[in-house]
């Protein structure tokens, strides 16, 4: 009997403005880097969607994860905004 395996993809598409960012970087017990957490997206004036995300830095085949790179960009952007705000307050 031949066993077949399906490749599955998890994805969501939410269009709107990033309202809140609760992402954090971490490392597993085996040393694999990951980013996980929630982002809240305002989809209109009255509704927001919470999206839980998780991504390893590398895929199973060892290549870079685009999802991880995208989440990392959000983290870096958030830190830049926080740094600018801190600088403006300290003036």
C-alpha positions as CSV (number, residue, x, y, z in Angstrom):
1,X,0.0,0.0,0.0
2,X,1.4,3.3,-1.1
3,X,1.2,6.2,1.4
4,X,0.7,9.7,-0.1
5,X,1.6,12.9,1.8
6,X,-0.1,16.2,1.2
7,X,1.8,19.5,1.5
8,X,-0.3,22.0,3.5
9,X,-0.1,25.7,3.7
10,X,-1.5,27.8,6.5
11,X,-2.3,31.4,5.5
12,X,-4.6,34.2,6.2
13,X,-5.3,37.5,4.4
14,X,-6.4,40.4,6.5
15,X,-6.3,43.9,4.9
16,X,-6.1,46.9,7.1
17,X,-3.8,49.0,9.3
18,X,-1.6,47.5,12.0
19,X,-3.0,48.7,15.3
20,X,-1.1,46.7,17.9
21,X,1.9,44.4,17.7
22,X,2.5,41.7,20.4
23,X,5.3,39.8,18.6
24,X,8.3,38.4,20.4
25,X,11.4,36.5,19.3
26,X,12.4,33.3,21.0
27,X,14.6,30.2,20.7
28,X,13.5,26.6,21.2
29,X,15.2,24.2,23.5
30,X,17.0,22.8,20.5
31,X,18.3,26.3,19.4
32,X,15.8,27.1,16.6
33,X,14.9,30.8,16.3
34,X,11.3,31.7,16.0
35,X,8.9,34.6,16.2
36,X,5.4,34.2,17.7
37,X,2.6,36.4,19.1
38,X,-0.4,38.4,18.0
39,X,-1.0,41.4,15.8
40,X,-4.2,43.4,15.8
41,X,-5.3,44.8,12.4
42,X,-8.0,47.5,12.1
43,X,-10.1,46.6,9.2
44,X,-12.4,49.6,9.4
45,X,-13.3,52.3,12.0
46,X,-15.3,49.8,14.1
47,X,-13.7,46.4,13.6
48,X,-10.3,44.9,14.3
49,X,-9.0,41.3,13.8
50,X,-6.5,39.6,16.1
51,X,-4.2,37.3,14.2
52,X,-2.0,34.8,16.0
53,X,1.3,34.0,14.2
54,X,4.2,31.7,14.5
55,X,7.2,31.2,12.2
56,X,10.6,29.4,12.5
57,X,13.6,31.2,11.0
58,X,14.1,28.3,8.6
59,X,11.8,25.8,6.9
60,X,12.1,22.0,7.3
61,X,14.3,21.9,4.2
62,X,16.8,24.4,5.7
63,X,15.9,27.4,3.5
64,X,14.9,30.8,5.0
65,X,11.3,31.4,5.9
66,X,9.6,34.3,4.2
67,X,7.0,34.4,7.0
68,X,9.8,34.8,9.6
69,X,11.5,37.5,7.6
70,X,8.2,39.4,7.3
71,X,7.5,39.2,11.0
72,X,11.1,40.2,11.8
73,X,10.5,43.3,9.6
74,X,7.5,44.2,11.7
75,X,9.5,43.8,14.9
76,X,12.3,46.0,13.6
77,X,9.8,48.7,12.4
78,X,8.2,48.6,15.9
79,X,11.6,49.1,17.5
80,X,12.4,52.1,15.2
81,X,9.1,53.8,16.1
82,X,9.7,53.2,19.9
83,X,13.3,54.6,19.6
84,X,12.0,57.7,17.8
85,X,9.3,58.2,20.4
86,X,11.8,57.8,23.3
87,X,14.2,60.2,21.6
88,X,11.4,62.8,21.1
89,X,10.3,62.5,24.7
90,X,13.9,62.9,26.0
91,X,14.5,66.2,24.1
